[in-house]
């Protein structure tokens, strides 16, 4: 602390000495005001400079506030949609697992047709998650453009899982509608089973693991959004 104080005094003395030397280069009457008119002109110029500085500071503050409010609104919409998407992905994982069980047991073989209750139930699941994904899509574009392109990989992680799960459910729906076992049905069944194995290999092999993995993937987008919420973490 003593060394720091001595250094501060030394810098102050050096600046004072430099000011004294520098002032000798000006004429003696350099700072003398010739008339009251000149004095007012000096005050006017100073007031103009101060006004410009205040305007610049105000504009800078306004821009920061506007950006903060924009980020807050964007983050709020994203956090809400991510919560919905999290729930939809977990539900869809369960439906896909159920579809795989039916495919493995060949319980889809029957009369066929699109008026089956199971067809209606599984189609409703697809429509529900598609609605949330459609609402999230424009936000993804805006956020990656405004915040960071690096966030795109996290969106891709979620949508890739979404597409895999939906592909399994859609396969099961097509199998139920046809209701007959043939080479095409066997090919689609095999693809669905392979897709499910790929999902399991990602660590989503149980309901608890799937819920945790999905929540972790969602959090990669939710965390940067929460940091932009005004007042978040202040309570």
C-alpha positions as CSV (number, residue, x, y, z in Angstrom):
1,X,0.0,0.0,0.0
2,X,2.9,2.4,0.9
3,X,4.6,1.7,-2.4
4,X,1.3,2.4,-4.3
5,X,0.8,5.7,-2.5
6,X,4.4,6.8,-3.2
7,X,3.9,5.9,-6.9
8,X,0.7,7.9,-7.0
9,X,2.4,11.0,-5.5
10,X,5.3,10.6,-7.9
11,X,3.0,10.4,-11.0
12,X,1.1,13.5,-9.7
13,X,4.3,15.5,-9.2
14,X,5.5,14.5,-12.7
15,X,2.2,15.6,-14.3
16,X,2.3,18.9,-12.4
17,X,5.9,19.5,-13.5
18,X,5.0,18.6,-17.1
19,X,2.1,21.1,-16.9
20,X,4.3,23.9,-15.7
21,X,6.9,23.3,-18.4
22,X,4.2,23.0,-21.1
23,X,2.5,26.2,-19.9
24,X,5.7,28.2,-20.6
25,X,5.2,27.7,-24.3
26,X,2.0,29.9,-24.3
27,X,2.0,33.7,-24.4
28,X,1.4,35.3,-21.0
29,X,-2.0,36.7,-22.2
30,X,-3.1,33.4,-23.8
31,X,-5.8,32.7,-21.2
32,X,-6.8,36.4,-20.9
33,X,-10.3,37.2,-22.2
34,X,-10.3,40.4,-24.3
35,X,-14.0,41.2,-23.8
36,X,-17.3,40.1,-22.2
37,X,-18.4,39.1,-25.7
38,X,-15.5,36.7,-26.0
39,X,-16.3,35.3,-22.6
40,X,-19.9,34.5,-23.7
41,X,-18.6,32.9,-26.9
42,X,-16.3,30.7,-24.8
43,X,-19.3,29.7,-22.5
44,X,-21.4,29.1,-25.6
45,X,-18.9,26.8,-27.2
46,X,-18.4,25.0,-24.0
47,X,-22.2,24.5,-23.6
48,X,-22.4,23.2,-27.2
49,X,-19.6,20.6,-26.5
50,X,-21.3,19.6,-23.2
51,X,-24.7,19.3,-25.0
52,X,-23.1,17.1,-27.7
53,X,-21.5,14.9,-25.1
54,X,-24.7,14.5,-23.1
55,X,-26.6,13.7,-26.4
56,X,-24.0,11.1,-27.3
57,X,-24.2,9.5,-23.8
58,X,-28.0,9.5,-23.9
59,X,-28.1,8.0,-27.4
60,X,-25.6,5.3,-26.3
61,X,-27.7,4.5,-23.2
62,X,-30.9,4.4,-25.2
63,X,-29.3,2.0,-27.7
64,X,-28.1,-0.3,-24.9
65,X,-31.6,-0.2,-23.3
66,X,-33.3,-0.9,-26.6
67,X,-31.0,-3.8,-27.3
68,X,-31.5,-5.2,-23.8
69,X,-35.3,-5.0,-24.2
70,X,-35.1,-6.7,-27.6
71,X,-32.9,-9.5,-26.2
72,X,-35.3,-9.9,-23.2
73,X,-38.4,-10.3,-25.5
74,X,-36.5,-12.8,-27.7
75,X,-35.2,-14.7,-24.7
76,X,-38.6,-14.8,-23.1
77,X,-40.2,-16.3,-26.2
78,X,-37.4,-18.8,-26.6
79,X,-37.5,-20.0,-23.0
80,X,-41.3,-20.5,-23.1
81,X,-41.1,-22.5,-26.4
82,X,-38.1,-24.5,-25.2
83,X,-40.2,-25.6,-22.2
84,X,-43.0,-26.7,-24.5
85,X,-40.5,-28.4,-26.9
86,X,-38.9,-30.3,-23.9
87,X,-42.3,-31.7,-22.9
88,X,-43.2,-32.6,-26.5
89,X,-39.9,-34.4,-27.1
90,X,-40.3,-36.5,-24.0
91,X,-43.9,-37.4,-24.9
92,X,-42.8,-38.3,-28.5
93,X,-40.0,-40.5,-27.1
94,X,-42.6,-42.5,-25.2
95,X,-44.8,-42.8,-28.3
96,X,-41.9,-43.9,-30.5
97,X,-41.0,-46.5,-27.9
98,X,-44.6,-47.8,-27.9
99,X,-44.5,-47.8,-31.7
100,X,-41.4,-49.9,-31.7
101,X,-43.0,-52.4,-29.4
102,X,-45.9,-52.8,-31.8
103,X,-43.6,-53.1,-34.8
104,X,-41.5,-55.8,-33.1
105,X,-44.7,-57.7,-32.2
106,X,-46.2,-57.2,-35.6
107,X,-49.4,-56.1,-33.9
108,X,-50.0,-53.7,-36.8
109,X,-51.0,-56.5,-39.2
110,X,-54.7,-56.5,-39.7
111,X,-57.5,-55.0,-41.7
112,X,-55.7,-51.7,-42.2
113,X,-57.3,-48.4,-42.9
114,X,-56.8,-44.8,-41.6
115,X,-59.9,-44.9,-39.4
116,X,-58.2,-46.8,-36.6
117,X,-58.1,-45.3,-33.1
118,X,-54.4,-45.9,-32.9
119,X,-53.8,-44.1,-36.2
120,X,-55.7,-41.1,-34.9
121,X,-53.8,-41.1,-31.6
122,X,-50.3,-41.3,-33.1
123,X,-51.1,-38.8,-35.8
124,X,-52.2,-36.3,-33.1
125,X,-48.8,-36.8,-31.4
126,X,-47.1,-35.9,-34.7
127,X,-49.2,-32.8,-35.2
128,X,-48.6,-31.5,-31.7
129,X,-44.8,-31.7,-31.8
130,X,-44.8,-30.3,-35.4
131,X,-46.8,-27.2,-34.2
132,X,-44.2,-26.5,-31.5
133,X,-41.3,-27.1,-34.0
134,X,-43.0,-24.7,-36.5
135,X,-43.2,-22.0,-33.8
136,X,-39.6,-22.5,-32.8
137,X,-38.2,-22.4,-36.4
138,X,-38.4,-18.6,-37.0
139,X,-37.0,-18.0,-33.5
140,X,-34.0,-20.2,-34.3
141,X,-33.2,-18.2,-37.4
142,X,-33.4,-14.9,-35.6
143,X,-31.4,-16.0,-32.6
144,X,-28.6,-17.6,-34.6
145,X,-28.4,-14.4,-36.6
146,X,-28.6,-11.9,-33.7
147,X,-26.9,-13.8,-30.9
148,X,-24.5,-16.4,-32.3
149,X,-24.3,-18.8,-35.2
150,X,-22.7,-21.3,-32.8
151,X,-26.2,-21.9,-31.3
152,X,-27.3,-23.5,-34.5
153,X,-25.6,-26.8,-33.5
154,X,-27.7,-27.0,-30.4
155,X,-30.9,-26.5,-32.3
156,X,-29.8,-29.2,-34.8
157,X,-29.2,-31.6,-31.9
158,X,-32.9,-31.2,-30.9
159,X,-34.4,-31.3,-34.3
160,X,-32.4,-34.3,-35.3
161,X,-33.8,-36.3,-32.4
162,X,-37.3,-34.9,-33.2
163,X,-37.0,-36.2,-36.8
164,X,-35.8,-39.6,-35.7
165,X,-38.6,-40.1,-33.2
166,X,-41.3,-38.8,-35.7
167,X,-39.9,-41.1,-38.5
168,X,-40.5,-44.1,-36.2
169,X,-44.1,-43.0,-35.4
170,X,-44.8,-42.2,-39.1
171,X,-43.5,-45.7,-40.0
172,X,-45.9,-47.3,-37.5
173,X,-48.8,-45.2,-38.8
174,X,-48.1,-46.3,-42.4
175,X,-47.8,-50.0,-41.3
176,X,-51.2,-49.8,-39.5
177,X,-52.9,-48.1,-42.5
178,X,-51.7,-50.9,-44.9
179,X,-52.1,-53.7,-42.4
180,X,-50.3,-56.3,-44.6
181,X,-46.9,-57.8,-44.3
182,X,-44.8,-57.6,-47.5
183,X,-41.3,-56.7,-48.6
184,X,-42.0,-53.0,-48.2
185,X,-43.4,-53.4,-44.7
186,X,-40.4,-55.5,-43.7
187,X,-38.0,-52.8,-45.1
188,X,-39.8,-50.0,-43.2
189,X,-39.9,-52.0,-40.0
190,X,-36.2,-52.7,-40.2
191,X,-35.5,-49.0,-40.7
192,X,-37.6,-48.1,-37.7
193,X,-35.8,-50.6,-35.5
194,X,-32.4,-49.3,-36.7
195,X,-33.5,-45.7,-35.9
196,X,-34.6,-46.8,-32.4
197,X,-31.2,-48.5,-31.9
198,X,-29.5,-45.2,-32.9
199,X,-31.5,-43.3,-30.4
200,X,-30.7,-45.8,-27.7
201,X,-27.0,-45.5,-28.5
202,X,-27.2,-41.7,-27.8
203,X,-28.1,-42.6,-24.2
204,X,-31.8,-42.4,-24.5
205,X,-32.5,-46.0,-23.8
206,X,-34.7,-45.6,-20.7
207,X,-37.5,-43.1,-19.9
208,X,-35.4,-41.5,-17.1
209,X,-32.3,-41.3,-19.3
210,X,-34.3,-39.8,-22.2
211,X,-35.8,-37.1,-20.0
212,X,-32.4,-36.2,-18.6
213,X,-30.7,-36.1,-22.0
214,X,-33.5,-34.0,-23.6
215,X,-33.4,-31.6,-20.6
216,X,-29.6,-31.3,-20.9
217,X,-29.9,-30.6,-24.7
218,X,-32.6,-28.0,-24.1
219,X,-30.5,-26.3,-21.4
220,X,-27.7,-25.6,-23.9
221,X,-30.2,-23.1,-25.5
222,X,-32.1,-22.1,-22.4
223,X,-29.0,-21.0,-20.4
224,X,-27.8,-18.3,-22.9
225,X,-31.5,-17.1,-23.2
226,X,-32.0,-16.8,-19.4
227,X,-28.8,-14.6,-19.2
228,X,-30.5,-12.1,-21.4
229,X,-33.7,-11.9,-19.4
230,X,-33.9,-8.5,-17.6
231,X,-33.9,-9.0,-13.8
232,X,-33.1,-12.8,-14.1
233,X,-31.0,-13.9,-11.1
234,X,-31.5,-10.6,-9.2
235,X,-34.0,-12.1,-6.8
